[in-house]
């Protein structure tokens, strides 16, 4: 089990298709899967998605943290400038 820190969505970054998941309860991850990794908020470290497969955490997956209201995205690699 690894813990992966998500990243901030950039200002002006146009969302891809799909919505932003809202975490209603900071104590409960928005997503729960059967994979190896927990994904945590980049700002406060709250667990937003638990036991996820990497393939499930694509760039379409955005989660608004229930604790600090930061919108996180999963993919960390930056596109070429
Ligand atoms: Zn947070």
PDB file of the backbone (N, CA, C, O) and the ligand in Angstrom, with CONECT records:
HET     ZN  A 101       1
ATOM      1  N   UNK A   1       0.850  -1.198   0.000  1.00  0.00           N
ATOM      2  CA  UNK A   1       0.000   0.000   0.000  1.00  0.00           C
ATOM      3  C   UNK A   1       0.880   1.240   0.000  1.00  0.00           C
ATOM      4  O   UNK A   1       1.693   1.430   0.905  1.00  0.00           O
ATOM      5  N   UNK A   2       0.723   2.067  -0.993  1.00  0.00           N
ATOM      6  CA  UNK A   2       1.473   3.319  -1.067  1.00  0.00           C
ATOM      7  C   UNK A   2       0.518   4.491  -0.902  1.00  0.00           C
ATOM      8  O   UNK A   2      -0.681   4.386  -1.162  1.00  0.00           O
ATOM      9  N   UNK A   3       1.073   5.591  -0.472  1.00  0.00           N
ATOM     10  CA  UNK A   3       0.293   6.823  -0.384  1.00  0.00           C
ATOM     11  C   UNK A   3       0.804   7.787  -1.435  1.00  0.00           C
ATOM     12  O   UNK A   3       1.988   8.121  -1.474  1.00  0.00           O
ATOM     13  N   UNK A   4      -0.098   8.223  -2.277  1.00  0.00           N
ATOM     14  CA  UNK A   4       0.265   9.109  -3.381  1.00  0.00           C
ATOM     15  C   UNK A   4      -0.401  10.463  -3.160  1.00  0.00           C
ATOM     16  O   UNK A   4      -1.613  10.552  -2.963  1.00  0.00           O
ATOM     17  N   UNK A   5       0.402  11.497  -3.195  1.00  0.00           N
ATOM     18  CA  UNK A   5      -0.145  12.837  -3.053  1.00  0.00           C
ATOM     19  C   UNK A   5      -0.639  13.319  -4.404  1.00  0.00           C
ATOM     20  O   UNK A   5       0.072  13.246  -5.406  1.00  0.00           O
ATOM     21  N   UNK A   6      -1.849  13.803  -4.414  1.00  0.00           N
ATOM     22  CA  UNK A   6      -2.410  14.340  -5.647  1.00  0.00           C
ATOM     23  C   UNK A   6      -1.795  15.712  -5.904  1.00  0.00           C
ATOM     24  O   UNK A   6      -0.887  16.121  -5.180  1.00  0.00           O
ATOM     25  N   UNK A   7      -2.266  16.422  -6.913  1.00  0.00           N
ATOM     26  CA  UNK A   7      -1.702  17.744  -7.158  1.00  0.00           C
ATOM     27  C   UNK A   7      -2.820  18.749  -7.348  1.00  0.00           C
ATOM     28  O   UNK A   7      -3.972  18.397  -7.602  1.00  0.00           O
ATOM     29  N   UNK A   8      -2.446  20.001  -7.217  1.00  0.00           N
ATOM     30  CA  UNK A   8      -3.405  21.068  -7.425  1.00  0.00           C
ATOM     31  C   UNK A   8      -3.778  21.157  -8.886  1.00  0.00           C
ATOM     32  O   UNK A   8      -2.952  20.941  -9.773  1.00  0.00           O
ATOM     33  N   UNK A   9      -5.031  21.476  -9.117  1.00  0.00           N
ATOM     34  CA  UNK A   9      -5.414  21.830 -10.472  1.00  0.00           C
ATOM     35  C   UNK A   9      -4.920  23.250 -10.714  1.00  0.00           C
ATOM     36  O   UNK A   9      -5.038  24.121  -9.852  1.00  0.00           O
ATOM     37  N   UNK A  10      -4.375  23.463 -11.879  1.00  0.00           N
ATOM     38  CA  UNK A  10      -3.788  24.783 -12.138  1.00  0.00           C
ATOM     39  C   UNK A  10      -4.874  25.813 -12.441  1.00  0.00           C
ATOM     40  O   UNK A  10      -5.956  25.477 -12.923  1.00  0.00           O
ATOM     41  N   UNK A  11      -4.563  27.058 -12.152  1.00  0.00           N
ATOM     42  CA  UNK A  11      -5.468  28.135 -12.533  1.00  0.00           C
ATOM     43  C   UNK A  11      -5.667  28.103 -14.037  1.00  0.00           C
ATOM     44  O   UNK A  11      -4.700  28.045 -14.797  1.00  0.00           O
ATOM     45  N   UNK A  12      -6.907  28.142 -14.462  1.00  0.00           N
ATOM     46  CA  UNK A  12      -7.194  28.172 -15.878  1.00  0.00           C
ATOM     47  C   UNK A  12      -7.123  26.823 -16.550  1.00  0.00           C
ATOM     48  O   UNK A  12      -7.353  26.714 -17.754  1.00  0.00           O
ATOM     49  N   UNK A  13      -6.809  25.804 -15.793  1.00  0.00           N
ATOM     50  CA  UNK A  13      -6.766  24.473 -16.373  1.00  0.00           C
ATOM     51  C   UNK A  13      -8.190  24.040 -16.699  1.00  0.00           C
ATOM     52  O   UNK A  13      -9.040  23.944 -15.814  1.00  0.00           O
ATOM     53  N   UNK A  14      -8.431  23.788 -17.944  1.00  0.00           N
ATOM     54  CA  UNK A  14      -9.780  23.453 -18.363  1.00  0.00           C
ATOM     55  C   UNK A  14     -10.078  22.013 -17.984  1.00  0.00           C
ATOM     56  O   UNK A  14      -9.347  21.098 -18.363  1.00  0.00           O
ATOM     57  N   UNK A  15     -11.144  21.818 -17.242  1.00  0.00           N
ATOM     58  CA  UNK A  15     -11.462  20.450 -16.861  1.00  0.00           C
ATOM     59  C   UNK A  15     -11.731  19.579 -18.079  1.00  0.00           C
ATOM     60  O   UNK A  15     -12.314  20.026 -19.067  1.00  0.00           O
ATOM     61  N   UNK A  16     -11.303  18.349 -17.989  1.00  0.00           N
ATOM     62  CA  UNK A  16     -11.662  17.389 -19.008  1.00  0.00           C
ATOM     63  C   UNK A  16     -13.114  16.989 -18.766  1.00  0.00           C
ATOM     64  O   UNK A  16     -13.749  17.438 -17.811  1.00  0.00           O
ATOM     65  N   UNK A  17     -13.620  16.144 -19.642  1.00  0.00           N
ATOM     66  CA  UNK A  17     -14.986  15.695 -19.427  1.00  0.00           C
ATOM     67  C   UNK A  17     -15.074  14.942 -18.109  1.00  0.00           C
ATOM     68  O   UNK A  17     -14.103  14.357 -17.628  1.00  0.00           O
ATOM     69  N   UNK A  18     -16.241  14.977 -17.560  1.00  0.00           N
ATOM     70  CA  UNK A  18     -16.405  14.387 -16.238  1.00  0.00           C
ATOM     71  C   UNK A  18     -16.425  15.489 -15.208  1.00  0.00           C
ATOM     72  O   UNK A  18     -15.916  16.584 -15.449  1.00  0.00           O
ATOM     73  N   UNK A  19     -16.997  15.211 -14.085  1.00  0.00           N
ATOM     74  CA  UNK A  19     -17.159  16.220 -13.060  1.00  0.00           C
ATOM     75  C   UNK A  19     -16.104  16.122 -11.987  1.00  0.00           C
ATOM     76  O   UNK A  19     -15.202  15.286 -12.023  1.00  0.00           O
ATOM     77  N   UNK A  20     -16.258  17.004 -11.041  1.00  0.00           N
ATOM     78  CA  UNK A  20     -15.391  16.966  -9.872  1.00  0.00           C
ATOM     79  C   UNK A  20     -16.151  16.309  -8.732  1.00  0.00           C
ATOM     80  O   UNK A  20     -17.246  16.740  -8.371  1.00  0.00           O
ATOM     81  N   UNK A  21     -15.573  15.284  -8.180  1.00  0.00           N
ATOM     82  CA  UNK A  21     -16.202  14.615  -7.047  1.00  0.00           C
ATOM     83  C   UNK A  21     -16.019  15.479  -5.807  1.00  0.00           C
ATOM     84  O   UNK A  21     -14.940  16.012  -5.546  1.00  0.00           O
ATOM     85  N   UNK A  22     -17.087  15.598  -5.065  1.00  0.00           N
ATOM     86  CA  UNK A  22     -17.047  16.387  -3.843  1.00  0.00           C
ATOM     87  C   UNK A  22     -17.001  15.444  -2.652  1.00  0.00           C
ATOM     88  O   UNK A  22     -17.851  14.565  -2.507  1.00  0.00           O
ATOM     89  N   UNK A  23     -16.021  15.633  -1.822  1.00  0.00           N
ATOM     90  CA  UNK A  23     -15.958  14.815  -0.608  1.00  0.00           C
ATOM     91  C   UNK A  23     -16.832  15.473   0.456  1.00  0.00           C
ATOM     92  O   UNK A  23     -16.510  16.548   0.961  1.00  0.00           O
ATOM     93  N   UNK A  24     -17.926  14.823   0.786  1.00  0.00           N
ATOM     94  CA  UNK A  24     -18.853  15.393   1.760  1.00  0.00           C
ATOM     95  C   UNK A  24     -18.354  15.218   3.191  1.00  0.00           C
ATOM     96  O   UNK A  24     -18.506  16.099   4.037  1.00  0.00           O
ATOM     97  N   UNK A  25     -17.763  14.071   3.432  1.00  0.00           N
ATOM     98  CA  UNK A  25     -17.318  13.754   4.787  1.00  0.00           C
ATOM     99  C   UNK A  25     -15.799  13.572   4.778  1.00  0.00           C
ATOM    100  O   UNK A  25     -15.294  12.623   4.178  1.00  0.00           O
ATOM    101  N   UNK A  26     -15.074  14.467   5.432  1.00  0.00           N
ATOM    102  CA  UNK A  26     -13.610  14.376   5.405  1.00  0.00           C
ATOM    103  C   UNK A  26     -13.067  13.068   5.950  1.00  0.00           C
ATOM    104  O   UNK A  26     -11.915  12.717   5.693  1.00  0.00           O
ATOM    105  N   UNK A  27     -13.881  12.350   6.698  1.00  0.00           N
ATOM    106  CA  UNK A  27     -13.416  11.087   7.270  1.00  0.00           C
ATOM    107  C   UNK A  27     -13.570   9.920   6.305  1.00  0.00           C
ATOM    108  O   UNK A  27     -13.058   8.830   6.559  1.00  0.00           O
ATOM    109  N   UNK A  28     -14.270  10.143   5.203  1.00  0.00           N
ATOM    110  CA  UNK A  28     -14.542   9.037   4.284  1.00  0.00           C
ATOM    111  C   UNK A  28     -14.038   9.356   2.893  1.00  0.00           C
ATOM    112  O   UNK A  28     -14.422  10.378   2.325  1.00  0.00           O
ATOM    113  N   UNK A  29     -13.182   8.508   2.322  1.00  0.00           N
ATOM    114  CA  UNK A  29     -12.715   8.725   0.952  1.00  0.00           C
ATOM    115  C   UNK A  29     -13.883   8.748  -0.029  1.00  0.00           C
ATOM    116  O   UNK A  29     -14.876   8.043   0.147  1.00  0.00           O
ATOM    117  N   UNK A  30     -13.742   9.566  -1.054  1.00  0.00           N
ATOM    118  CA  UNK A  30     -14.781   9.646  -2.077  1.00  0.00           C
ATOM    119  C   UNK A  30     -14.847   8.342  -2.864  1.00  0.00           C
ATOM    120  O   UNK A  30     -15.923   7.848  -3.201  1.00  0.00           O
ATOM    121  N   UNK A  31     -13.671   7.803  -3.145  1.00  0.00           N
ATOM    122  CA  UNK A  31     -13.592   6.552  -3.892  1.00  0.00           C
ATOM    123  C   UNK A  31     -12.913   5.499  -3.028  1.00  0.00           C
ATOM    124  O   UNK A  31     -12.023   5.794  -2.231  1.00  0.00           O
ATOM    125  N   UNK A  32     -13.359   4.275  -3.211  1.00  0.00           N
ATOM    126  CA  UNK A  32     -12.681   3.164  -2.542  1.00  0.00           C
ATOM    127  C   UNK A  32     -12.619   2.001  -3.514  1.00  0.00           C
ATOM    128  O   UNK A  32     -13.644   1.513  -3.991  1.00  0.00           O
ATOM    129  N   UNK A  33     -11.419   1.571  -3.796  1.00  0.00           N
ATOM    130  CA  UNK A  33     -11.261   0.498  -4.770  1.00  0.00           C
ATOM    131  C   UNK A  33     -10.599  -0.711  -4.158  1.00  0.00           C
ATOM    132  O   UNK A  33     -10.679  -0.942  -2.952  1.00  0.00           O
ATOM    133  N   UNK A  34      -9.944  -1.482  -5.010  1.00  0.00           N
ATOM    134  CA  UNK A  34      -9.264  -2.684  -4.536  1.00  0.00           C
ATOM    135  C   UNK A  34      -7.814  -2.711  -5.005  1.00  0.00           C
ATOM    136  O   UNK A  34      -7.220  -3.774  -5.186  1.00  0.00           O
ATOM    137  N   UNK A  35      -7.266  -1.526  -5.196  1.00  0.00           N
ATOM    138  CA  UNK A  35      -5.900  -1.428  -5.681  1.00  0.00           C
ATOM    139  C   UNK A  35      -4.907  -1.156  -4.570  1.00  0.00           C
ATOM    140  O   UNK A  35      -5.231  -1.281  -3.389  1.00  0.00           O
ATOM    141  N   UNK A  36      -3.689  -0.782  -4.954  1.00  0.00           N
ATOM    142  CA  UNK A  36      -2.598  -0.699  -3.984  1.00  0.00           C
ATOM    143  C   UNK A  36      -2.371   0.675  -3.356  1.00  0.00           C
ATOM    144  O   UNK A  36      -1.569   0.793  -2.430  1.00  0.00           O
ATOM    145  N   UNK A  37      -3.048   1.706  -3.828  1.00  0.00           N
ATOM    146  CA  UNK A  37      -2.609   3.047  -3.444  1.00  0.00           C
ATOM    147  C   UNK A  37      -3.725   3.900  -2.851  1.00  0.00           C
ATOM    148  O   UNK A  37      -4.867   3.873  -3.311  1.00  0.00           O
ATOM    149  N   UNK A  38      -3.362   4.657  -1.817  1.00  0.00           N
ATOM    150  CA  UNK A  38      -4.237   5.705  -1.305  1.00  0.00           C
ATOM    151  C   UNK A  38      -3.800   7.041  -1.909  1.00  0.00           C
ATOM    152  O   UNK A  38      -2.608   7.310  -2.057  1.00  0.00           O
ATOM    153  N   UNK A  39      -4.763   7.851  -2.247  1.00  0.00           N
ATOM    154  CA  UNK A  39      -4.475   9.174  -2.810  1.00  0.00           C
ATOM    155  C   UNK A  39      -4.920  10.227  -1.814  1.00  0.00           C
ATOM    156  O   UNK A  39      -6.048  10.206  -1.323  1.00  0.00           O
ATOM    157  N   UNK A  40      -3.999  11.160  -1.522  1.00  0.00           N
ATOM    158  CA  UNK A  40      -4.260  12.122  -0.467  1.00  0.00           C
ATOM    159  C   UNK A  40      -4.199  13.548  -1.009  1.00  0.00           C
ATOM    160  O   UNK A  40      -3.559  13.828  -2.023  1.00  0.00           O
ATOM    161  N   UNK A  41      -4.887  14.435  -0.296  1.00  0.00           N
ATOM    162  CA  UNK A  41      -4.941  15.852  -0.659  1.00  0.00           C
ATOM    163  C   UNK A  41      -3.541  16.469  -0.601  1.00  0.00           C
ATOM    164  O   UNK A  41      -2.779  16.233   0.337  1.00  0.00           O
ATOM    165  N   UNK A  42      -3.227  17.258  -1.614  1.00  0.00           N
ATOM    166  CA  UNK A  42      -1.903  17.872  -1.684  1.00  0.00           C
ATOM    167  C   UNK A  42      -1.710  18.921  -0.595  1.00  0.00           C
ATOM    168  O   UNK A  42      -0.578  19.204  -0.203  1.00  0.00           O
ATOM    169  N   UNK A  43      -2.792  19.492  -0.107  1.00  0.00           N
ATOM    170  CA  UNK A  43      -2.681  20.565   0.874  1.00  0.00           C
ATOM    171  C   UNK A  43      -2.690  20.031   2.303  1.00  0.00           C
ATOM    172  O   UNK A  43      -1.820  20.376   3.104  1.00  0.00           O
ATOM    173  N   UNK A  44      -3.675  19.188   2.623  1.00  0.00           N
ATOM    174  CA  UNK A  44      -3.848  18.800   4.018  1.00  0.00           C
ATOM    175  C   UNK A  44      -3.582  17.315   4.278  1.00  0.00           C
ATOM    176  O   UNK A  44      -3.572  16.887   5.433  1.00  0.00           O
ATOM    177  N   UNK A  45      -3.368  16.524   3.225  1.00  0.00           N
ATOM    178  CA  UNK A  45      -3.030  15.124   3.423  1.00  0.00           C
ATOM    179  C   UNK A  45      -4.207  14.234   3.742  1.00  0.00           C
ATOM    180  O   UNK A  45      -4.024  13.061   4.071  1.00  0.00           O
ATOM    181  N   UNK A  46      -5.393  14.758   3.653  1.00  0.00           N
ATOM    182  CA  UNK A  46      -6.583  13.957   3.882  1.00  0.00           C
ATOM    183  C   UNK A  46      -6.717  12.896   2.784  1.00  0.00           C
ATOM    184  O   UNK A  46      -6.428  13.167   1.619  1.00  0.00           O
ATOM    185  N   UNK A  47      -7.150  11.706   3.152  1.00  0.00           N
ATOM    186  CA  UNK A  47      -7.316  10.642   2.152  1.00  0.00           C
ATOM    187  C   UNK A  47      -8.579  10.906   1.347  1.00  0.00           C
ATOM    188  O   UNK A  47      -9.679  10.976   1.895  1.00  0.00           O
ATOM    189  N   UNK A  48      -8.406  11.051   0.043  1.00  0.00           N
ATOM    190  CA  UNK A  48      -9.534  11.338  -0.839  1.00  0.00           C
ATOM    191  C   UNK A  48      -9.996  10.094  -1.591  1.00  0.00           C
ATOM    192  O   UNK A  48     -11.181   9.959  -1.896  1.00  0.00           O
ATOM    193  N   UNK A  49      -9.091   9.207  -1.886  1.00  0.00           N
ATOM    194  CA  UNK A  49      -9.431   7.978  -2.597  1.00  0.00           C
ATOM    195  C   UNK A  49      -8.567   6.862  -2.032  1.00  0.00           C
ATOM    196  O   UNK A  49      -7.342   6.968  -1.985  1.00  0.00           O
ATOM    197  N   UNK A  50      -9.218   5.804  -1.608  1.00  0.00           N
ATOM    198  CA  UNK A  50      -8.506   4.742  -0.897  1.00  0.00           C
ATOM    199  C   UNK A  50      -8.414   3.486  -1.748  1.00  0.00           C
ATOM    200  O   UNK A  50      -9.356   3.125  -2.453  1.00  0.00           O
ATOM    201  N   UNK A  51      -7.274   2.835  -1.671  1.00  0.00           N
ATOM    202  CA  UNK A  51      -7.076   1.529  -2.307  1.00  0.00           C
ATOM    203  C   UNK A  51      -7.422   1.547  -3.787  1.00  0.00           C
ATOM    204  O   UNK A  51      -8.171   0.704  -4.279  1.00  0.00           O
ATOM    205  N   UNK A  52      -6.867   2.516  -4.477  1.00  0.00           N
ATOM    206  CA  UNK A  52      -7.189   2.666  -5.886  1.00  0.00           C
ATOM    207  C   UNK A  52      -6.133   2.013  -6.766  1.00  0.00           C
ATOM    208  O   UNK A  52      -4.957   1.941  -6.410  1.00  0.00           O
ATOM    209  N   UNK A  53      -6.583   1.540  -7.925  1.00  0.00           N
ATOM    210  CA  UNK A  53      -5.673   1.116  -8.974  1.00  0.00           C
ATOM    211  C   UNK A  53      -5.197   2.370  -9.713  1.00  0.00           C
ATOM    212  O   UNK A  53      -5.984   3.291  -9.931  1.00  0.00           O
ATOM    213  N   UNK A  54      -3.930   2.414 -10.097  1.00  0.00           N
ATOM    214  CA  UNK A  54      -3.463   3.587 -10.858  1.00  0.00           C
ATOM    215  C   UNK A  54      -4.305   3.866 -12.098  1.00  0.00           C
ATOM    216  O   UNK A  54      -4.522   5.024 -12.455  1.00  0.00           O
ATOM    217  N   UNK A  55      -4.773   2.823 -12.747  1.00  0.00           N
ATOM    218  CA  UNK A  55      -5.543   3.023 -13.975  1.00  0.00           C
ATOM    219  C   UNK A  55      -6.870   3.723 -13.700  1.00  0.00           C
ATOM    220  O   UNK A  55      -7.467   4.322 -14.594  1.00  0.00           O
ATOM    221  N   UNK A  56      -7.321   3.639 -12.451  1.00  0.00           N
ATOM    222  CA  UNK A  56      -8.574   4.299 -12.098  1.00  0.00           C
ATOM    223  C   UNK A  56      -8.385   5.790 -11.881  1.00  0.00           C
ATOM    224  O   UNK A  56      -9.344   6.559 -11.956  1.00  0.00           O
ATOM    225  N   UNK A  57      -7.162   6.198 -11.614  1.00  0.00           N
ATOM    226  CA  UNK A  57      -6.910   7.585 -11.250  1.00  0.00           C
ATOM    227  C   UNK A  57      -6.342   8.336 -12.450  1.00  0.00           C
ATOM    228  O   UNK A  57      -5.164   8.691 -12.489  1.00  0.00           O
ATOM    229  N   UNK A  58      -7.201   8.559 -13.406  1.00  0.00           N
ATOM    230  CA  UNK A  58      -6.766   9.247 -14.612  1.00  0.00           C
ATOM    231  C   UNK A  58      -6.912  10.743 -14.423  1.00  0.00           C
ATOM    232  O   UNK A  58      -7.333  11.215 -13.367  1.00  0.00           O
ATOM    233  N   UNK A  59      -6.560  11.474 -15.457  1.00  0.00           N
ATOM    234  CA  UNK A  59      -6.638  12.926 -15.378  1.00  0.00           C
ATOM    235  C   UNK A  59      -8.074  13.413 -15.270  1.00  0.00           C
ATOM    236  O   UNK A  59      -8.322  14.567 -14.919  1.00  0.00           O
ATOM    237  N   UNK A  60      -9.013  12.535 -15.572  1.00  0.00           N
ATOM    238  CA  UNK A  60     -10.419  12.932 -15.441  1.00  0.00           C
ATOM    239  C   UNK A  60     -10.874  12.952 -13.990  1.00  0.00           C
ATOM    240  O   UNK A  60     -11.913  13.523 -13.658  1.00  0.00           O
ATOM    241  N   UNK A  61     -10.094  12.329 -13.146  1.00  0.00           N
ATOM    242  CA  UNK A  61     -10.526  12.204 -11.757  1.00  0.00           C
ATOM    243  C   UNK A  61     -10.094  13.432 -10.967  1.00  0.00           C
ATOM    244  O   UNK A  61      -8.907  13.686 -10.758  1.00  0.00           O
ATOM    245  N   UNK A  62     -11.087  14.170 -10.544  1.00  0.00           N
ATOM    246  CA  UNK A  62     -10.812  15.330  -9.699  1.00  0.00           C
ATOM    247  C   UNK A  62     -11.659  15.197  -8.435  1.00  0.00           C
ATOM    248  O   UNK A  62     -12.812  14.766  -8.477  1.00  0.00           O
ATOM    249  N   UNK A  63     -11.065  15.572  -7.337  1.00  0.00           N
ATOM    250  CA  UNK A  63     -11.763  15.453  -6.067  1.00  0.00           C
ATOM    251  C   UNK A  63     -11.568  16.740  -5.277  1.00  0.00           C
ATOM    252  O   UNK A  63     -10.446  17.212  -5.095  1.00  0.00           O
ATOM    253  N   UNK A  64     -12.670  17.294  -4.817  1.00  0.00           N
ATOM    254  CA  UNK A  64     -12.573  18.441  -3.934  1.00  0.00           C
ATOM    255  C   UNK A  64     -12.515  17.950  -2.498  1.00  0.00           C
ATOM    256  O   UNK A  64     -13.415  17.262  -2.014  1.00  0.00           O
ATOM    257  N   UNK A  65     -11.450  18.317  -1.844  1.00  0.00           N
ATOM    258  CA  UNK A  65     -11.225  17.854  -0.477  1.00  0.00           C
ATOM    259  C   UNK A  65     -12.321  18.372   0.451  1.00  0.00           C
ATOM    260  O   UNK A  65     -12.688  19.546   0.408  1.00  0.00           O
ATOM    261  N   UNK A  66     -12.833  17.474   1.289  1.00  0.00           N
ATOM    262  CA  UNK A  66     -13.877  17.854   2.224  1.00  0.00           C
ATOM    263  C   UNK A  66     -13.349  18.626   3.417  1.00  0.00           C
ATOM    264  O   UNK A  66     -14.119  19.221   4.172  1.00  0.00           O
ATOM    265  N   UNK A  67     -12.046  18.617   3.586  1.00  0.00           N
ATOM    266  CA  UNK A  67     -11.475  19.291   4.742  1.00  0.00           C
ATOM    267  C   UNK A  67     -11.025  20.707   4.387  1.00  0.00           C
ATOM    268  O   UNK A  67     -11.283  21.645   5.141  1.00  0.00           O
ATOM    269  N   UNK A  68     -10.357  20.867   3.253  1.00  0.00           N
ATOM    270  CA  UNK A  68      -9.795  22.184   2.926  1.00  0.00           C
ATOM    271  C   UNK A  68     -10.316  22.756   1.611  1.00  0.00           C
ATOM    272  O   UNK A  68      -9.897  23.837   1.198  1.00  0.00           O
ATOM    273  N   UNK A  69     -11.225  22.043   0.951  1.00  0.00           N
ATOM    274  CA  UNK A  69     -11.885  22.502  -0.273  1.00  0.00           C
ATOM    275  C   UNK A  69     -10.949  22.666  -1.466  1.00  0.00           C
ATOM    276  O   UNK A  69     -11.320  23.280  -2.466  1.00  0.00           O
ATOM    277  N   UNK A  70      -9.757  22.128  -1.367  1.00  0.00           N
ATOM    278  CA  UNK A  70      -8.855  22.150  -2.510  1.00  0.00           C
ATOM    279  C   UNK A  70      -9.298  21.128  -3.548  1.00  0.00           C
ATOM    280  O   UNK A  70      -9.638  19.995  -3.208  1.00  0.00           O
ATOM    281  N   UNK A  71      -9.292  21.534  -4.817  1.00  0.00           N
ATOM    282  CA  UNK A  71      -9.580  20.588  -5.891  1.00  0.00           C
ATOM    283  C   UNK A  71      -8.268  19.923  -6.299  1.00  0.00           C
ATOM    284  O   UNK A  71      -7.321  20.589  -6.716  1.00  0.00           O
ATOM    285  N   UNK A  72      -8.230  18.623  -6.173  1.00  0.00           N
ATOM    286  CA  UNK A  72      -7.052  17.825  -6.489  1.00  0.00           C
ATOM    287  C   UNK A  72      -7.281  17.045  -7.768  1.00  0.00           C
ATOM    288  O   UNK A  72      -8.403  16.635  -8.064  1.00  0.00           O
ATOM    289  N   UNK A  73      -6.226  16.844  -8.515  1.00  0.00           N
ATOM    290  CA  UNK A  73      -6.251  15.905  -9.626  1.00  0.00           C
ATOM    291  C   UNK A  73      -5.179  14.852  -9.367  1.00  0.00           C
ATOM    292  O   UNK A  73      -4.228  15.074  -8.618  1.00  0.00           O
ATOM    293  N   UNK A  74      -5.362  13.699 -10.010  1.00  0.00           N
ATOM    294  CA  UNK A  74      -4.500  12.581  -9.662  1.00  0.00           C
ATOM    295  C   UNK A  74      -3.196  12.569 -10.444  1.00  0.00           C
ATOM    296  O   UNK A  74      -2.142  12.238  -9.901  1.00  0.00           O
ATOM    297  N   UNK A  75      -3.271  12.930 -11.717  1.00  0.00           N
ATOM    298  CA  UNK A  75      -2.108  12.763 -12.580  1.00  0.00           C
ATOM    299  C   UNK A  75      -1.091  13.849 -12.261  1.00  0.00           C
ATOM    300  O   UNK A  75      -1.427  15.030 -12.175  1.00  0.00           O
ATOM    301  N   UNK A  76       0.126  13.439 -12.091  1.00  0.00           N
ATOM    302  CA  UNK A  76       1.141  14.382 -11.670  1.00  0.00           C
ATOM    303  C   UNK A  76       2.088  14.789 -12.790  1.00  0.00           C
ATOM    304  O   UNK A  76       2.762  15.814 -12.687  1.00  0.00           O
ATOM    305  N   UNK A  77       2.147  14.009 -13.843  1.00  0.00           N
ATOM    306  CA  UNK A  77       3.097  14.385 -14.885  1.00  0.00           C
ATOM    307  C   UNK A  77       2.614  15.642 -15.601  1.00  0.00           C
ATOM    308  O   UNK A  77       1.435  15.768 -15.929  1.00  0.00           O
ATOM    309  N   UNK A  78       3.518  16.545 -15.832  1.00  0.00           N
ATOM    310  CA  UNK A  78       3.173  17.800 -16.471  1.00  0.00           C
ATOM    311  C   UNK A  78       3.271  17.639 -17.983  1.00  0.00           C
ATOM    312  O   UNK A  78       4.175  16.967 -18.480  1.00  0.00           O
ATOM    313  N   UNK A  79       2.346  18.250 -18.716  1.00  0.00           N
ATOM    314  CA  UNK A  79       2.500  18.215 -20.170  1.00  0.00           C
ATOM    315  C   UNK A  79       3.712  19.035 -20.596  1.00  0.00           C
ATOM    316  O   UNK A  79       4.151  19.940 -19.886  1.00  0.00           O
ATOM    317  N   UNK A  80       4.236  18.704 -21.758  1.00  0.00           N
ATOM    318  CA  UNK A  80       5.386  19.443 -22.264  1.00  0.00           C
ATOM    319  C   UNK A  80       5.029  20.910 -22.443  1.00  0.00           C
ATOM    320  O   UNK A  80       3.946  21.236 -22.930  1.00  0.00           O
ATOM    321  N   UNK A  81       5.909  21.764 -22.064  1.00  0.00           N
ATOM    322  CA  UNK A  81       5.654  23.200 -22.116  1.00  0.00           C
ATOM    323  C   UNK A  81       5.599  23.669 -23.580  1.00  0.00           C
ATOM    324  O   UNK A  81       5.392  24.854 -23.841  1.00  0.00           O
TER     325      UNK A  81
HETATM  326 ZN    ZN A 101      -7.347  18.981   1.750  1.00  0.00          ZN
END
